[in-house]
Amino acid sequence: MPSPAIALISSLETRVMMARLLLGGLIGLCAGALAGGLAFAALPADTTATAFLRLQDPADLTAIAGGANQVTPDNQDNTATFVAGEIAYITGDGFGQAVARKMAMDEPAELMVAQASESPVVTISYSSASRDDAIRTVQAAIDLYRQQLEQRVDAELRTILPALAQWQRDDADPVRRQEIQRIRESVELQAVQASSLLVVQPPTPNRASSQRWLIGAILGALVGGAGAVAVLLARRRRSGHGSVVKTLTGTVDRVLLPAVDLDLPARDAWTEDHTRLARTLYAQCPGTGPDRVILVLGASSSSGAPEVAALLQAAAAESGPVAATLSGMHAAPSTVDATAARVVDGGTVGDATLTPELMGAAATVVLVARIEVDTIPQVLMLRSATAAATSTAAVFTYRRQPTATLRKPRPLRRAQ
């Protein structure tokens, strides 16, 4: 058998399979996009409230009280170290538990704290299903951190101020007492600055994203398309579909080209293309001599054996007077000398019309298999039933329109 013929039919089989998978993938993609978009649009969105704080490395009040000249260390390393330490404190479990107690939560508040580059500005964020809860939680964290700053400064002042007051009382030198007073006022001024917290931006909720449905549609389309293709492949394998071309061409004597599109109109509506197709198939069919029988068998009732038989019968009728039947060998014999073969539609394996006498009288058996519809077991049964035939040929059928498989096959008008 010529390998180009097998390659041509195999490529058609691949295209039909890919078209089915593509159609199923598109359907799954559209359904998944719709379901994903609706699901994401209906999901409740968490609200994230964010506040910006400016942290300042406080002066060492003890050093100021001791008469230090450098009262406000202001270099990048000191600031970065201070901010890193404060971020570690705010994100710690202790601070989270304190915020949770203030908000009457069951678990520690999970605050998100980040430093803006290497600046002293930090962000405090909290996400919640309730917009008000998110704002109140961030505000509670700010208030609690401010209280902690004030407590730190108060603890230092309770140690420094009594000592300065004692020095001022014990020193009899008026100049020295004025100097101690100036130091005390400086310490109090620095304490006020150290206990203050600059809120650059109060807790502000984020805007609800209007693109959530789009994200859901994209994810749903990917999942739906891939899932549909996977389901189609699994069903195809489970139902026994495979390469009917390779299964059938290994045992027949020849393949009749081209493959037959089963979307044929009624016989009286045939065009020149349909007539040319019938002549082409008949010309390749062996056993077309006078009073020869061409038996057409389908792998299943959906294979298209009646359509192929009608094409061959139409071409045989052009060859001269013919006694052709499409319903079996039980018709009355013709009184006209036959100069063309008789075409018999034997149906499928197991039909009542397919008898041993009919198989023995057939000069050529034409095996019909439909691409991506007939299964491997059906084709193997067809091969087994025709193993003793003298001459065999294969015809492959298909439907060009994907939606045509959902319709009932249209019967051709058979010649009597």
N, C-alpha and C positions, 0 to 999 in steps of 0.2 A: 504494500500500500504506500503511495507517495507520502513522504513525510510532510511536504508543504500543505497537503490537504488537512492532515491532523493538526499541524500548527495553526492553520487558519481557523478551524473549528475551536481549538483550545483557546485561542485569543478571544474569540467571541464569547466562550464560556466565562473567561476571566472578566470581560467587560460587563457581562450580565450580572455576575456576582458582585463586582465592585459597584455597579449601579444600584443594586438592592441594598448593599451596605451603606452607600452614600445616602440613599433615600431614608433608610432607617436612622442613620446618624443625624440627618437634618431634622427629622421629626423629633428625635430625642433631644437634639440641641434646642429646638424651639420650645418644647415642653419643659425642659429643664430651666431654660432662661426665664420662662413665665413663672414657674413655681419658685425658683430662687429669688426673683425680683419681688414677688408678692410676700414670700416668707421673710426676707430681710426688711422689707418696708413695714411689716407688721410687728417685727421684734421690738421690744422696748429698748430704747437707747439710754445708756448710762450718761450722766452729766458729770463733767469734770470741772471743778472750780479751781482756779489758780490765782495765787497772790504773789507779788514780788516784794521782797524785803531787802533793804540795804543794811548789811552788817558792818559795824565799825569796831576795829580792835581797840578796846578801852585802855586808857592810861593806867599805869601801875600806881595806885593811890598810896601804897606804902612807900614807894620811891619818891613820890612828890612830898610826902610828909617828912622824909629824911633830907629834903633839900636838893633833890636831883634836878639838873637843868633840863634833861630830855624828858619831857612829860608826855609826849604823844609820839611814840615810835611809829613812823610812817614809811615803811619800805614794803616792796612787793612780797618778799618772803614772809614777813610777819603777818601781812594781811591774808596771804594764801593759807598759811598755817592755821590762823585763827578761824577762817571760814571753813576749812576742812574739818576742824574740830567741832564747830557748831553743827555742821551737817551731820556728822557722826552722832552727835547728841540728839538731834531732832529725829533722826531715823532709827534711834535705838528703841528697844522694847519698852524701857521705862517711860519714855516720853509718849509712846503710842498708847500704853496702858493709862497714863494720866489723861490723855485726850479722850480715851474711851470712857473712863469714869465720869468725866465732865459731860459727855454726850449720852451717858447711860447706855453704852454699847456692851454687847456680850463678849466681844473679842477686841484686841488692840487695834487701833486705827492704823491702816496701812497708808502712811503718807508718802508721797513722792517728792523728794527734795533734790534739786539740782542746782549747780553753780553755773551762772552765765559766763562762759569762757573762764578767764582768770580774774574777773572783777569781783567786788564784794557783794554783788547782787545775786540773790538766790531765789528760786521759785519753790513754793510749797503748793502741791496739788493733791486733790482727793476726788475720787470718782464714786458716784452713788447713783442708784436708780432714781432717787428724788433730787430735784434741783436744789431745793431748800436745804436738804440734809448735807449736800456737798458744800454749799456756801457756809453753813453754820459750823461744819467740822473744821474747815480751814480757818475760820475766824476764831474758833476755840483754840486751835493750835497757836495762832498768833498771840492771843491773850495769855495763854499759858506760858509761852516763851518770854513774853514781856514780863510776866510775874517772876519768872526765873532770873531774868537779868536784874530786876529790882532786888530780889533776895540776895543775889551775889554782892551787889553794891552795899546793901544794908549790913551784910555780915562784915564787910571790910570797914565800914564807917563805925560800927560798934566797937571795933578794936582801935581805930586810929583816933577818932575824935576825943574819947576820954583821955588818951595819952597826951594829945596836944593841949587839952584843957588843964591837965595837971602840970605840964611844963610851963604854961602861961601863968599859973598861980604861984609856982615855986620860984620863977625867975624875977628878981627884983629890978633888973635892968629894964627901963622903959623902952629902949630901942629894941632890945631882944624880945620883949613882950609884943611889940608891934610887928616884928618879923614873924613871930609864931602866929599872930592873928592873920597875917597875910597868907601864910602857908595854910592855915585852917580854911580860909575863904577859898583858896585855890583848890584844896581837896574837895570841898563841898561843890564847887562849880564843876570839877571834873566828874564827880559822882553823879551829878544830874545828867551830864552828857552821856556817861557810861550806861545809865539805867534807861535811857530813851531808845526807842526802836523806830526807825524810819520805814514806814509802809509806802513803798513806791506805787503799788497797785493793790487795792483791796481785793478780796475774793471775788472773782469774776467767772461766771459759768461760760463754758464754750458754746459756740453756736452748733445747733443740730445739723449734722451733715445731710445735705440733700442728695448725695450720691450713693447712699447706702443701698438703694434698690438696684443701682447699676452694678455695684460690686456683687450683690446677690445674683443678678442676672448673668454676669460673666461666669461666676463659679457654678451656677446651676446649668449653664449651657455646656461647660466643660464636662461636668459630671454626667449630664443627661446624654450628650452625644457619645461619650466613651461608653457609658453603660448600655445604650441602645445597640451599639456595634458589638459589644461583648455578648449581649443577650442573643443577637442574631447569629453570631458565630457559634455560640453554645447550642442553640436550637438547631442550627444547620448540621452540626456534628452529631447531635443526639438523634435527629430524625433520619440519619443515614445519607444525607446529601454529600456529594463529593464530586470528583471529576468523572462524570458519566462518559465523557469523550474518551478518556484513556481506558476506562473499563470496557467500553463497547468496541472500540476500534481494534482492540487486540485480537478479536476472533472473526471479524467480518472480512470479506474479500476486497471490498472497496467502500469509499465514502462518497455519497452523492452531494455535490455542491451546487448552489450555496445552501446555507441553512434556511429553513422555511419560517417566515414570520406568520404566526397563526392568526393574525388580524386580517383575514381574507374576507372580502365582501361576498355577497351572493354570486352564484355562477353567472347570472345574466349581467352582473355589474363589473365583470372582470375587464381590466384594461389590457393594453398590449404588453405591459410589464408582467402581468400575471400569466398571460399566455406564453410569453417567452420563458418564464420560470418553469412552467409545466413542460415545455419542450426540452429545456436544458436538463431537467431531472430525468426525463424519459430517455434522452439520448445516452445518458451515462449508465442506465439500468441494463444489466445483462438479461438475456432471455427474452428479448422483445420480438422474436420471430413468430411466424404464423402459429396460431393455436397454442401458444405458450401461456402459462399462467404465472402472473406476478402476484405474490401474496404479501400484503402489507400488514404488519403486526406492530402494535404499540406496547411500550413497557407498562403503561397505565392508561386509564380512561382519559387522562389529561394530556397524553403525549402528543395528540394531533394526528393520529393515524387516519381518520376520515378525511382530513384536509389534504394529507399527502396522497391518499388514494384518489381523491377527486382530481388533483393535479395530474397524476399519471394517467388516469382514465381519459382526461381531456386531451392529453397529448397522443394517447393511443388511438383515440377516435379520429384524429387528423390523418393517421397513417392508412386508413382504409376502413371498410366495413368491419365491425367488431362486435363480438358477442361478449360485452363486459358487464359485470355485475359488481355492486358495491356491498351486497348483503349476503354473499355466500355463493356456493356452487350449486344451489338447489334450483336456480332459475331454469326455465325451459331452454333447451339448446337452440341456437340460431340456425335458421335455414339458409343463411348467406355464408358463403365461404369466407372464413376468417383470414385476413391478411395481417392482422395485428394481434398483439398479446392481449389476454384478458387480465384485468386488474381486479383483484378480490380484496375487500377489506375484511381481514380476519379478526378485527377487534383486538383484544388483549389475551394474554395467556390465561386460560381458564374459562373463556367464553364458550357458549354452546356452539357457535359457528365454527370454531377451530377444531376440526376433526383430524384424525390420522390420515384419512383419505385425502383431505385437502392439503395437508403438509406433504404427502407423497406426490401429489399431482403438480405441486408448485415447482416451476423451473428456477425461480428466483424468489427469495424471501427478503423483503425490505423491512429492516428493523428500525422503528421510529422511537426516538428518545427525546424528551424535552429537557432542555438545559435549565438547571436550577429548580426543577420541579420534580422530575423523576429521581428516585433514590437509587443508591448502589444495589441494594437487594432486589429491587424491581428489574434493574438492568441485568443482573446476574441470572435471574429467573428467565428473562427473555433469551439470554444467551444459551442457557441450558435447554430450553424448549426447542431451539432451532439448531442444536448442535449437529443433527444429522442432515441438514439441508444441503443440497448440491451446491447452490450458489447463494451467497448472502451479500447484502449491501446495507449500509446504515444511512439514515437521514436524521439530522438533528433539527429540532424546532425550538422556537422561543417566541416571546412576545416583546415587541419593541416598546410599547407603552407600559410603564410600571403599574399603572392602575388597572391595566387590562386583566391582571391576574385575579383581581377581586370580582371580575364579572363572570357570569356563566358563559362557557364557550358557546359560540354561535354556530349551530349546525348548518352545514352546507346542503344545498338542494341536490339530492342524488338523482342521477339519471336512471331511469328504469329500463 
